[in-house]
Amino acid sequence: MKIFFYDKPNSYAEDSCIVKVMNTTWNDFGIQSKVKLELLVSNKKIILQAYHTVYFNNNFVTLKSMTQKELESENIKQYILLESVEEYEKLKNYFPNKFDSILKKLNDISFLRMKKNRDKNFNFLLQSDIFNKSFIRSNESFLAYLYGYTGLGSTLTLDVGEISSLNPLINKEVFFYVNYEKNNDLNFLPFKHFIMIGRNGSGKSQTLRKFALKYKDKKVFNCVACFSQSDKSNSFSKNIKNVNHVNLTKSKKNIEILHSIIRFRFDQNRFEDYDFDILIDLTNNINFMKKIVLYKDKSSYLSLKDLVEFNSGEQNTLEKIQEIASYNRFKIKNGSNFYDLSSGENFFINLIFNLLHITSQYKNNILFLFDEPESFLHPNFISIFSEIVCYFTNRLYCIAITATHSIYLVKNSLQENIVVFRKNDEKIELEKPSFNTFGANLNSLSYFIFGFESPLEHEESVIEKIVEIERYKQKSFIELIDKYGKFLSSETIDRIYMKLQNEKS
C-alpha cells in the first residue's frame, strides 16, 4: 500500500492511502494534527479519522506545517493514531484479514506499542508535545492508543450463583456458591473470595487451571485473569488462550496504567471513576504507599500521593503527565533517601495496578485466579491482599479464587468459602471447615488443615529447634525469611512464625 499526501495520480489503481488535513475547531493547543485517511484496499474504500505526524529534520511536525517539497523528501517518516477504538473496529470489520498489515504500513502507534521491534523514534514520539497535547488530548484517543489494536473486551454483567471445576487428581468437582444478598449490606466481608488450601501435591494448582479452562470463553465472565509468580510459560495458566496472564513478580506497565487512571478522572462520561477512587483509598490507607515516589533521579521525582491529589485542571494534568513521562520506576522515599521496593512491596504494587488495569478494560464480572500469592509476603501483606481482593470483588461484582498454603489467608476468609485439599497416605479428600474461620485462632486453623497429617519427624524437630532459638528475639516474618530462606521453604518458615506468635498470645 502506497501512501500519498493530499491527492494521488488518477492513473494509480493499486492499494493506497491518501492523508488529508482536517480543518477543525477542536482545541489541541493549536497543534492541529487531525487528518482524514482515504484507504483503497482490494478495490474497497474506507474513510477514517486519525491523528498524524511526520518525523522530519529530527523533529515531529504536522502535515499542515509541511511544504510539498518537504513531503517529497525521502527522509521523512509518518506515524498515525486512529481517532477512537470505534475507528479501529471499523477498520478491522472492513478488512479482517489485512488489519495488521494496514496498521503496520501506516505506522500506527497503537499497533507499534504492542511490538518489540520498534524504531528508536517511537519513544521520542511518546514524549513529544504532538503526542501528549494532540494525539491523546481526548480520552477517546488515549483509549485508542491503549486498546485500539488489542480491543477493549466485552461488558457483560451476569450474576454468577455457583462456579465449579474438577480436581483432576481425584476426578471430583470443587463447588463454590456466591451469596449476592449478603453483599448488599455487608460488602466489607469477603463473600466472593474463595480459598483452596492444602499441602503440595493435592491438586490445588491443577484445579485452578481447570477453572481457567472452563470459564475462558466469556459466556459466564467478561474476563478470566490468572495471577501467578512466574511467566505464563511456567504458570498454572500455561498455554491457555483467551485469558489474561499476570506475573506478579514483574510488570513493565505500572507507570502507564497510573497515567491512564489520572487522565480518566476528567472523563466521567466514558469511564466510571472507581479506579481513581480505589487508588486514592489505597494511597491514603496503606502506609508504604504513602512513601512511594515516581523516580527518575534524586532531583527528579514525584510522590504517588501528590500525583493522585494533583487537582489543577485537565490541561495542567496533561502537562504534569508529560513532565513525568521519563519517571520510569517506583521507589520508597524515607527522609532524603530513596530505596528500591522490597519483594513484598513490589508484589503489592504489581497486584494493585494489574487489578486496576483489568477492571478498567472489563468493568466487572471478572474471575480472578491467584496461585500461591503469599510466597515471600509478610503476614501483614497477606492480610492487606485479602482486604484488597475483597474490595475489588464486592464493589465490582467479581469473583476470586486463591490456591494457597497460608493459614493467614484462611484466617481472613469465610468458612463457607474454603475447601481444604487433604492428602493422607496418597489419598486426597475435599473438606469444608467445621467452624467459623474468619479471625479464628491460628493454632486451631493449622491443626484442622494440616494437623491430621504426619509430618516427617526431622522437619518437626527442625521447627522446634528454631522456635527455641528465636523465642525471645521477636524477629519479624521478613527477618526469618532473610535468615532461613536459603534453607527452608516459605511454608515451613510460616509455621515457625505462627508458633512464635501463638506463644506470645
C-alpha positions as CSV (number, residue, x, y, z in Angstrom):
1,M,0.0,0.0,0.0
2,K,1.4,3.4,-1.1
3,I,0.8,6.5,1.0
4,F,0.0,9.9,-0.7
5,F,-0.4,13.3,0.9
6,Y,-3.5,15.3,-0.2
7,D,-4.0,13.5,-3.5
8,K,-2.8,10.7,-5.8
9,P,-2.4,10.4,-9.5
10,N,-5.5,9.2,-11.3
11,S,-3.5,6.5,-13.0
12,Y,-2.6,4.9,-9.7
13,A,-5.0,2.0,-9.2
14,E,-3.2,-0.2,-6.6
15,D,-3.8,-0.2,-2.8
16,S,-3.3,3.3,-1.4
17,C,-3.9,5.7,1.4
18,I,-4.4,9.4,0.9
19,V,-3.8,11.5,4.0
20,K,-5.6,14.9,4.1
21,V,-5.6,17.6,6.7
22,M,-8.9,18.1,8.5
23,N,-9.9,21.7,9.2
24,T,-11.5,21.6,12.7
25,T,-12.1,23.9,15.7
26,W,-11.1,21.2,18.1
27,N,-8.7,22.5,20.7
28,D,-5.3,20.7,20.8
29,F,-3.3,23.8,21.8
30,G,-3.0,24.9,18.1
31,I,-1.1,21.8,17.0
32,Q,-3.8,20.6,14.5
33,S,-2.7,17.0,13.9
34,K,-6.1,15.7,12.8
35,V,-6.3,14.1,9.4
36,K,-8.7,12.1,7.2
37,L,-7.4,8.8,5.8
38,E,-8.9,7.6,2.5
39,L,-7.9,3.9,2.2
40,L,-8.3,1.9,-1.0
41,V,-7.5,-1.8,-0.4
42,S,-8.5,-4.6,-2.7
43,N,-10.9,-2.2,-4.6
44,K,-12.7,-1.4,-1.3
45,K,-12.7,2.1,0.0
46,I,-13.0,3.3,3.6
47,I,-12.6,6.7,5.2
48,L,-11.2,7.0,8.7
49,Q,-10.3,9.9,11.1
50,A,-6.9,9.9,12.7
51,Y,-4.0,11.9,14.2
52,H,-0.9,12.2,12.1
53,T,2.6,13.4,12.5
54,V,5.8,13.3,10.4
55,Y,9.3,12.9,11.7
56,F,11.4,15.4,9.7
57,N,14.7,17.1,10.4
58,N,14.9,15.5,13.9
59,N,11.5,16.8,14.9
60,F,7.9,15.8,14.9
61,V,5.7,18.1,12.8
62,T,2.2,18.1,11.4
63,L,1.2,17.6,7.8
64,K,-0.3,21.0,7.8
65,S,3.0,22.7,8.6
66,M,5.0,21.0,5.8
67,T,5.6,22.2,2.2
68,Q,5.0,20.0,-0.8
69,K,8.8,19.8,-1.4
70,E,9.4,18.6,2.2
71,L,6.7,16.0,1.8
72,E,8.5,14.6,-1.2
73,S,11.7,14.1,0.8
74,E,12.9,10.6,1.3
75,N,14.0,11.5,4.9
76,I,10.5,11.6,6.4
77,K,8.6,9.0,8.4
78,Q,5.0,9.3,9.4
79,Y,3.1,8.0,12.4
80,I,-0.7,7.8,12.8
81,L,-3.2,7.0,15.6
82,L,-6.8,6.4,14.7
83,E,-9.2,8.7,16.5
84,S,-11.0,6.2,18.6
85,V,-11.4,2.5,19.4
86,E,-14.5,2.6,17.1
87,E,-12.4,3.6,14.2
88,Y,-10.1,0.6,14.8
89,E,-13.1,-1.7,15.0
90,K,-14.5,-0.2,11.8
91,L,-11.2,-0.9,10.0
92,K,-11.0,-4.4,11.4
93,N,-14.5,-5.3,10.4
94,Y,-13.9,-3.9,6.9
95,F,-10.6,-5.6,6.3
96,P,-10.4,-8.5,8.8
97,N,-7.6,-10.3,7.0
98,K,-5.5,-7.2,6.4
99,F,-6.0,-5.4,9.7
100,D,-2.4,-5.9,10.9
101,S,-0.7,-5.3,7.6
102,I,-2.6,-2.0,7.1
103,L,-1.7,-0.7,10.6
104,K,1.9,-1.8,10.0
105,K,2.1,0.1,6.8
106,L,0.5,3.2,8.3
107,N,3.0,3.1,11.2
108,D,0.1,3.1,13.6
109,I,1.3,3.7,17.2
110,S,-1.4,1.5,18.9
111,F,-0.1,-1.3,16.7
112,L,3.6,-0.4,17.3
113,R,3.0,-0.2,21.1
114,M,2.5,-4.0,21.2
115,K,5.5,-4.8,19.1
116,K,9.0,-5.5,20.5
117,N,11.0,-4.3,17.4
118,R,10.1,-0.6,17.2
119,D,12.3,2.1,15.8
120,K,14.1,4.4,18.2
121,N,11.9,7.4,17.3
122,F,8.8,5.7,18.8
123,N,9.9,6.5,22.4
124,F,10.7,10.1,21.4
125,L,7.3,10.4,19.9
126,L,5.6,9.4,23.2
127,Q,7.4,12.3,25.0
128,S,6.6,14.9,22.3
129,D,4.1,17.7,22.5
130,I,2.3,16.4,19.4
131,F,1.6,13.1,21.1
132,N,0.7,14.3,24.6
133,K,-1.2,17.5,23.7
134,S,-2.8,16.5,20.5
135,F,-2.8,12.7,19.7
136,I,-4.0,11.8,23.2
137,R,-5.6,15.1,24.1
138,S,-9.1,13.4,24.3
139,N,-9.7,10.4,26.4
140,E,-11.2,8.6,23.4
141,S,-7.9,8.9,21.5
142,F,-5.9,7.9,24.6
143,L,-8.2,4.8,24.9
144,A,-7.4,4.2,21.2
145,Y,-3.7,4.3,21.9
146,L,-4.1,1.8,24.7
147,Y,-6.6,-0.6,23.2
148,G,-7.2,0.3,19.6
149,Y,-5.2,-2.6,18.3
150,T,-5.9,-5.1,21.0
151,G,-9.6,-4.3,21.6
152,L,-11.5,-3.4,24.8
153,G,-13.3,-6.6,25.7
154,S,-17.0,-7.2,26.5
155,T,-19.2,-5.6,29.1
156,L,-21.4,-8.4,30.2
157,T,-22.9,-8.1,33.7
158,L,-24.1,-11.6,34.7
159,D,-24.8,-12.7,38.3
160,V,-23.0,-15.9,39.0
161,G,-24.5,-18.1,41.7
162,E,-22.3,-21.1,41.5
163,I,-19.0,-22.0,40.0
164,S,-17.3,-25.3,39.9
165,S,-14.3,-27.2,38.5
166,L,-12.6,-30.6,38.6
167,N,-9.8,-31.6,40.8
168,P,-8.1,-33.8,38.1
169,L,-6.1,-35.8,40.7
170,I,-9.3,-37.3,42.2
171,N,-11.8,-36.6,39.4
172,K,-14.1,-34.8,41.8
173,E,-15.8,-31.4,41.5
174,V,-15.0,-28.4,43.7
175,F,-18.0,-26.2,44.2
176,F,-18.2,-22.6,45.4
177,Y,-21.5,-20.8,46.0
178,V,-22.0,-17.0,45.8
179,N,-24.5,-15.3,48.0
180,Y,-25.3,-11.9,46.5
181,E,-27.9,-10.9,49.1
182,K,-25.3,-10.7,51.8
183,N,-23.1,-8.4,49.8
184,N,-25.7,-5.6,49.7
185,D,-25.4,-4.9,53.4
186,L,-22.0,-6.4,54.4
187,N,-19.8,-5.6,51.5
188,F,-16.8,-5.3,53.8
189,L,-16.7,-9.1,54.2
190,P,-15.1,-11.4,51.7
191,F,-18.2,-13.1,50.4
192,K,-16.7,-13.6,46.9
193,H,-13.2,-14.6,47.7
194,F,-12.8,-18.4,47.7
195,I,-9.9,-20.4,49.1
196,M,-8.4,-23.8,48.2
197,I,-5.8,-24.8,50.8
198,G,-3.7,-27.9,51.2
199,R,-0.3,-29.5,51.0
200,N,1.7,-29.7,47.8
201,G,0.6,-32.5,45.5
202,S,-3.1,-32.2,46.5
203,G,-4.2,-30.7,43.2
204,K,-4.8,-27.0,44.1
205,S,-3.0,-25.5,41.1
206,Q,-4.4,-28.2,38.7
207,T,-7.9,-27.3,39.9
208,L,-7.2,-23.6,39.4
209,R,-6.1,-24.4,35.8
210,K,-9.4,-26.2,35.3
211,F,-11.3,-23.2,36.4
212,A,-9.4,-21.1,33.8
213,L,-10.1,-23.6,31.1
214,K,-13.8,-23.9,32.0
215,Y,-14.6,-20.1,32.1
216,K,-12.2,-18.7,29.5
217,D,-14.9,-18.5,26.7
218,K,-16.5,-15.3,28.3
219,K,-20.0,-16.9,28.4
220,V,-20.2,-16.5,32.2
221,F,-17.4,-14.0,33.0
222,N,-16.3,-11.0,31.0
223,C,-12.7,-12.0,31.6
224,V,-10.6,-14.6,33.4
225,A,-7.4,-13.1,34.9
226,C,-4.7,-15.6,36.1
227,F,-2.2,-14.3,38.6
228,S,1.0,-16.2,39.5
229,Q,4.6,-15.6,40.4
230,S,6.1,-16.9,37.2
231,D,5.9,-16.2,33.5
232,K,2.9,-17.7,31.7
233,S,5.1,-20.3,30.1
234,N,5.6,-21.9,33.6
235,S,2.4,-20.9,35.4
236,F,-0.8,-22.8,36.1
237,S,-2.3,-21.0,33.1
238,K,0.3,-22.2,30.6
239,N,-0.9,-22.4,27.0
240,I,-4.4,-21.3,27.9
241,K,-5.7,-18.8,25.3
242,N,-8.2,-16.0,25.9
243,V,-7.2,-15.4,29.5
244,N,-5.1,-12.6,31.0
245,H,-1.8,-13.8,32.4
246,V,-0.2,-11.7,35.1
247,N,3.2,-12.3,36.6
248,L,3.1,-10.6,39.9
249,T,6.9,-10.6,40.3
250,K,7.4,-8.1,37.5
251,S,5.4,-5.5,35.5
252,K,6.5,-3.0,32.8
253,K,3.1,-1.3,32.6
254,N,2.5,0.1,36.1
255,I,3.6,3.7,35.3
256,E,1.5,3.6,32.1
257,I,-1.6,2.3,34.0
258,L,-1.1,5.0,36.6
259,H,-1.0,7.7,33.9
260,S,-4.3,6.4,32.4
261,I,-6.0,6.4,35.8
262,I,-5.0,10.0,36.4
263,R,-6.2,11.1,32.9
264,F,-9.6,9.4,33.1
265,R,-10.7,11.2,36.2
266,F,-11.7,14.0,33.8
267,D,-14.0,11.9,31.7
268,Q,-17.0,10.7,33.7
269,N,-19.0,10.0,30.5
270,R,-16.6,7.4,29.3
271,F,-15.3,5.8,32.5
272,E,-16.6,5.4,36.0
273,D,-14.2,6.9,38.5
274,Y,-13.9,3.8,40.7
275,D,-10.3,3.1,39.7
276,F,-9.3,6.6,40.7
277,D,-11.2,6.3,44.0
278,I,-9.6,3.0,44.7
279,L,-6.1,4.4,44.1
280,I,-6.8,7.3,46.4
281,D,-8.1,5.0,49.1
282,L,-5.0,2.7,48.8
283,T,-2.6,5.6,48.8
284,N,-4.1,7.2,51.9
285,N,-4.6,4.0,53.9
286,I,-1.6,1.7,53.2
287,N,1.5,3.0,55.0
288,F,4.2,2.1,52.5
289,M,2.2,3.6,49.6
290,K,2.4,7.0,51.3
291,K,6.2,6.8,50.8
292,I,6.2,5.7,47.1
293,V,7.6,8.1,44.5
294,L,7.8,8.0,40.8
295,Y,11.5,8.3,40.3
296,K,14.0,9.4,37.6
297,D,16.9,10.6,39.7
298,K,17.5,12.2,43.1
299,S,16.4,15.6,41.7
300,S,13.5,14.4,39.5
301,Y,10.8,12.6,41.4
302,L,7.1,13.0,42.4
303,S,5.3,11.2,45.3
304,L,2.4,9.0,44.3
305,K,0.3,10.7,46.9
306,D,1.0,14.2,45.4
307,L,0.2,12.9,41.9
308,V,-3.2,11.4,42.8
309,E,-4.1,14.5,44.8
310,F,-3.0,16.8,41.9
311,N,-6.1,18.7,41.0
312,S,-5.3,21.7,38.8
313,G,-7.5,21.1,35.8
314,E,-7.2,18.9,32.7
315,Q,-4.6,20.9,30.8
316,N,-2.3,21.2,33.8
317,T,-2.7,17.5,34.5
318,L,-1.8,16.6,30.9
319,E,1.3,18.7,31.2
320,K,2.2,17.1,34.5
321,I,1.9,13.6,33.0
322,Q,4.1,14.7,30.1
323,E,6.6,16.2,32.6
324,I,6.9,12.9,34.4
325,A,6.9,10.7,31.3
326,S,10.6,9.8,32.0
327,Y,10.0,8.9,35.6
328,N,10.0,5.2,34.9
329,R,10.1,3.4,38.2
330,F,8.8,3.4,41.7
331,K,11.0,3.9,44.8
332,I,10.4,4.3,48.5
333,K,11.4,7.8,49.9
334,N,12.4,7.9,53.5
335,G,13.6,11.3,54.5
336,S,16.2,12.3,51.9
337,N,17.0,8.7,50.9
338,F,15.5,6.6,48.2
339,Y,15.2,2.8,48.3
340,D,14.2,0.1,45.9
341,L,10.9,-1.7,46.7
342,S,11.1,-4.9,48.7
343,S,9.8,-8.1,47.1
344,G,6.6,-7.7,49.1
345,E,6.1,-4.1,48.2
346,N,6.9,-4.8,44.5
347,F,4.4,-7.7,44.5
348,F,1.7,-5.4,46.0
349,I,2.3,-2.6,43.5
350,N,2.1,-5.1,40.6
351,L,-1.1,-6.5,42.1
352,I,-2.8,-3.2,42.5
353,F,-2.0,-1.8,39.1
354,N,-2.8,-5.0,37.3
355,L,-6.2,-5.3,39.0
356,L,-6.9,-1.7,38.1
357,H,-5.8,-2.3,34.5
358,I,-8.0,-5.3,34.1
359,T,-11.1,-3.8,35.7
360,S,-10.7,-0.6,33.6
361,Q,-11.0,-2.8,30.5
362,Y,-13.7,-5.3,31.5
363,K,-15.5,-3.2,34.2
364,N,-17.0,-6.0,36.3
365,N,-17.9,-9.7,36.4
366,I,-14.3,-10.9,36.3
367,L,-12.9,-14.2,37.5
368,F,-9.6,-13.6,39.3
369,L,-7.4,-16.7,39.9
370,F,-4.4,-16.5,42.2
371,D,-1.8,-19.2,42.6
372,E,0.0,-19.1,45.9
373,P,0.2,-15.3,46.2
374,E,1.6,-15.5,49.8
375,S,5.1,-16.5,48.8
376,F,7.7,-14.2,50.4
377,L,4.9,-11.9,51.8
378,H,4.9,-10.8,55.4
379,P,1.6,-11.9,57.1
380,N,0.6,-8.2,57.3
381,F,0.8,-8.1,53.5
382,I,-1.3,-11.3,53.3
383,S,-4.0,-9.5,55.3
384,I,-3.8,-6.5,53.0
385,F,-4.0,-8.8,50.0
386,S,-7.3,-10.3,51.3
387,E,-8.7,-6.8,52.0
388,I,-7.9,-5.6,48.5
389,V,-9.3,-8.6,46.8
390,C,-12.5,-8.2,49.0
391,Y,-12.7,-4.6,47.9
392,F,-12.5,-5.4,44.2
393,T,-14.8,-8.4,44.2
394,N,-17.6,-6.8,46.2
395,R,-17.5,-3.4,44.6
396,L,-17.2,-4.6,41.0
397,Y,-19.2,-7.9,41.2
398,C,-16.2,-10.1,40.6
399,I,-15.2,-13.5,42.0
400,A,-11.7,-14.5,43.2
401,I,-10.3,-18.0,43.8
402,T,-6.9,-18.4,45.6
403,A,-4.9,-21.6,45.8
404,T,-2.7,-21.3,48.9
405,H,-0.6,-22.9,51.7
406,S,-1.2,-20.0,54.0
407,I,-3.4,-20.2,57.1
408,Y,-3.3,-16.4,57.2
409,L,-5.5,-16.3,54.1
410,V,-7.9,-18.8,55.7
411,K,-8.0,-16.5,58.8
412,N,-9.2,-13.7,56.6
413,S,-11.8,-15.8,54.8
414,L,-15.3,-17.1,55.5
415,Q,-15.9,-20.7,56.5
416,E,-18.3,-21.4,53.6
417,N,-15.8,-20.2,51.0
418,I,-13.0,-22.5,52.0
419,V,-12.2,-26.0,50.6
420,V,-9.4,-28.0,52.3
421,F,-7.5,-30.3,50.0
422,R,-6.5,-33.0,52.5
423,K,-3.8,-35.5,51.5
424,N,-3.5,-38.7,53.6
425,D,-1.4,-41.6,52.6
426,E,-1.6,-40.6,48.9
427,K,-5.4,-40.2,49.2
428,I,-6.8,-36.8,48.6
429,E,-10.1,-35.7,50.1
430,L,-12.0,-32.4,49.9
431,E,-13.4,-31.0,53.2
432,K,-15.1,-27.8,54.4
433,P,-14.0,-26.3,57.8
434,S,-16.4,-27.2,60.7
435,F,-16.0,-23.9,62.4
436,N,-16.0,-20.1,61.6
437,T,-12.6,-19.3,60.2
438,F,-12.7,-15.5,59.9
439,G,-10.5,-14.3,62.7
440,A,-10.0,-17.8,64.1
441,N,-7.0,-18.8,66.2
442,L,-4.0,-19.6,64.0
443,N,-3.3,-22.8,66.0
444,S,-6.8,-24.1,65.5
445,L,-6.6,-23.4,61.8
446,S,-3.2,-25.1,61.5
447,Y,-4.4,-28.1,63.4
448,F,-7.6,-28.5,61.4
449,I,-5.9,-28.0,58.0
450,F,-2.5,-29.7,58.5
451,G,-2.7,-31.4,61.9
452,F,-4.2,-34.7,60.7
453,E,-1.1,-35.3,58.6
454,S,2.1,-36.9,59.8
455,P,5.0,-34.6,59.0
456,L,8.5,-36.0,59.0
457,E,9.9,-36.1,62.5
458,H,13.1,-34.4,61.2
459,E,11.0,-31.5,59.9
460,E,9.2,-31.1,63.2
461,S,12.4,-31.3,65.1
462,V,14.0,-28.6,63.0
463,I,10.9,-26.3,63.5
464,E,11.0,-26.8,67.3
465,K,14.8,-26.1,67.5
466,I,14.4,-22.9,65.5
467,V,11.5,-21.8,67.7
468,E,13.8,-22.4,70.7
469,I,16.5,-20.2,69.1
470,E,14.1,-17.4,68.1
471,R,11.7,-17.5,71.1
472,Y,12.8,-14.3,72.8
473,K,14.3,-12.4,69.8
474,Q,10.9,-11.0,68.4
475,K,12.0,-11.4,64.8
476,S,9.6,-10.4,62.1
477,F,8.5,-12.7,59.3
478,I,10.8,-10.9,56.8
479,E,13.7,-11.3,59.2
480,L,13.0,-15.1,59.5
481,I,12.9,-15.3,55.7
482,D,16.2,-13.4,55.4
483,K,17.8,-15.8,58.0
484,Y,16.3,-19.2,57.0
485,G,15.0,-18.6,53.5
486,K,18.1,-20.2,51.9
487,F,17.4,-23.5,53.7
488,L,13.7,-23.7,54.4
489,S,10.5,-23.3,52.3
490,S,8.3,-20.3,52.9
491,E,5.6,-22.7,54.2
492,T,8.0,-24.0,56.9
493,I,9.0,-20.5,57.9
494,D,5.3,-19.6,58.0
495,R,4.8,-22.4,60.5
496,I,7.7,-21.3,62.6
497,Y,6.4,-17.7,62.7
498,M,2.9,-18.9,63.6
499,K,4.3,-21.0,66.5
500,L,6.2,-18.0,67.8
501,Q,3.1,-15.7,67.5
502,N,1.0,-18.2,69.4
503,E,3.5,-18.4,72.2
504,K,3.2,-14.6,72.6
505,S,-0.5,-14.8,73.0
